[in-house]
Amino acid sequence: MATPTPEERAGEAFAESAAEAVQTAVMAYRLVMAIADAARRHQQRKQKGKEDDLPTAEEAVTEVGKDVKRLLPSDISAALMGEADWPQLAQQLLALRKAGVDLDQVLPRVGEIAVNVRDQVAAKASEATTDQWVRAVRETLPAGQLREAILTSPAWPEMAATMARLEERGVNVREVLAAAHNEALAVEQAVAKGLGASAEPAMSRDAQLSYGPLTTGLDLPLDLDLADRERAFNQLAISPQENQRYTRWVREAMPGHEREADLLVASRQWPLVARRMAQMETEGKPVREHLARLGKDTSWQEGPGAQLGTRLVQAAGEALHRPAGDAPAESRVRVNTAAAKATSPSVGPTKAAKAAAPTEAGVAAHRQPAPAPTRNKSK
């Protein structure tokens, strides 16, 4: 048996969602007709002192089946007549007709109610499945044709469903997206080269590998160069005074772990952590309260010693990103293979150049530039 294509699997997922919406519409139909039948019974008891007997199921199915097919949307009528209780529903309809109700008037109006329910359920199901992952893709991956190709792919519904399942199993989906993006870029460039297309200007490898949870919402220069710390601080608009202050805050947040604090500050990705702290200051957030989590939750100690620097960077990013007052989970730190590949042997921080805001041309296209306000100093 051939493996279904992404388009076929996406079609199956859509069909399942549509079927669920129709079944919900049938439930709404049942509710409306039950109310109508209750009204019939009440009026007959009021006027005649008793309810009329229901017609036989066989008679009802024969007489109203064609009307239901003619007056209700085809998907709803087919689902309705395929239900086990269809004969009882047909009896209700025929009883209404015999009581003087014009089904040619009533059924289309009930059909409108059912269609509205169906469409609401279908829209909600689609939004619930894809909206959060559309946002995750746009926040995690840089703007460009590749990102839009992912979101407009026929297989996107299935990709979104897969991401939801991965998250349910405890996988950090944003890290997977960031790593997969790097591989997709290589594939895209190889295919373009094979077709004889001219190479498009590419962002630096540091910029590519930095997109992900650590940099969500930050402006990243396309030519980010983390190998040159002085230049990186300059590109990210971090002044020497700010770097010194953030370094001191990290050491104060990790009492008894001075060596690990220095390792974090010396890591290749420290400028990105400092950039996050600078943005938090601008937004008036309690940076030092967030950093204190590094001393309280030391799950970053678990794992191979060679990857300690990577785990510290991830732990710092997670501590800064998690809302204040949010209790830590068991162990939130996971090894990011993409980041690990970009991690070089630690070197001591060099003197940073005077901060300068990145020029517009050097800011990733998917970030919205904002004026550089005066940063509030955390107490």
Residue, then its C-alpha position, 0 to 999 in steps of 0.5 A: m500500500a502506497t504511503p499517503t502524500p502530505e496532501e492526502r494526509a492533510g485532506e484526511a485531517f480536513a475531512e475528519s474535522a468537517a465530519e465532526a462539524v456536520q455531526t455537531a450540526v445534526m445535534a443542533y438540528r435534533l435540539v431545535m426539532a425537540i423544542a418544536d415537537a415539545a411546542r406541538r405537544h403542549q399546544q395539542r394538550k392545551q387545545k384538545g386535552k391530549e397529544d396526537d399519536l405519532p405516525t408510524a416510523e415506516e410512514a414517516v420515513t416514506e413521506v418526509g425523506k424526500d423533503v429533508k433531502r430537498l430542504l436541508p443542505s446535502d451534508i446535513s441531510a445525509a448525516l441526519m438520515g444516516e443516524a440510528d434514530w432517523p425514523q424517530l426524527a422523521q416521526q416528529l417531522l410528519a407529526l408537525r406536518k399533520a399538526g398544520v406546520d409547513l415543513d417547506q417553511v420550517l426546515p430551511r430555517v432549521g437548516e440555517i441554524a444547523v449550517n451556522v453551527r457546522d461552520q462555527v465548529a469547523a472554524k473553531a477546530s481549524e483555529a484551535t489546531t493551527d493558530q498557535w502554531v502559525r504564531a510559533v512559526r512566525e515567532t521562531l523562524p525568520a521572515g522570508q519565502l521559506r517561512e511563507a512556503i511552510l505556512t501555505s503548504p498543502a501539508w500545513p494542517e498536518m504539520a500543525a497537528t504533528m506539532a501539537r502532538l509533539e508538544e503533548r509529549g513534552v517536546n520543545v517544538r520551537e527548538v525543533l522548528a529552528a533546527a529544521h529551518n536550518e536544514a530546509l535552508a540547505v535543501e532550498q539552496a541546493v535545489a535552487k543551485g541545481l535549477g541554475a538559479s542565482a544564489e540569494p543573499a543569505m543571513s549569517r550562520d549565527a543569525q540562522l542558529s539564533y532564531g528560536p526560544l532564546t530570541t523570540g521577539l528580539d531584533l536580530p541583525l541578518d549579519l549577526d557575528l557572535a564570534d566577534r564579541e565586541r561586534a556582537f554587542n555593537q550589533l545588539a546595541i549593548s553598551p559596555q556599562e550594560n554588559q557589566r551590569y548584567t554580568r554582575w546580576v548573573r553572578e549575584a543570582m547564582p551564589g555558590h556557583e561563581r564558576e558557572a556564572d562566569l561560564l554563562v557570561a563567557s558563552r558564545q550566546w551571552p550577547l543574546v542573553a544580554r539583549r533579552m535582559a536589555q529589552m526586559e529593562t526597557e519594558g519595565k520587567p524585574v530582570r533580577e527576579h527572573l535571574a534569581r531562578l538560576g540559583k533556585d532551579t539548578s536543573w542546568q547542572e544535570g547532563p554532560g559537563a561538555q554541554l554545561g555552557t549550552r544548558l546554562v544559556q538555555a536555562a537563562g533564556e527560559a528564566l527570563h522568558r517565563p512570566a514572573g510568579d510562574a513556578p518552575a516545571e521539573s526540568r525545563v532545560r533541554v539540549n538544543t542541538a542546533a545551538a550546540k553546533a554553534t557553540s565554540p570553546s568559551v572565551g573571556p568577554t572582551k571590552a565591548a564597543k560603544a553601543a550603537a543601534p542596529t541600522e534598519a538594513g541590518v535588522a531581520a525583516h520579520r521583526q518590527p523595529a522600535p525606537a530605543p527608549t531609555r531603559n529603566k534600571s532594575k532595583 
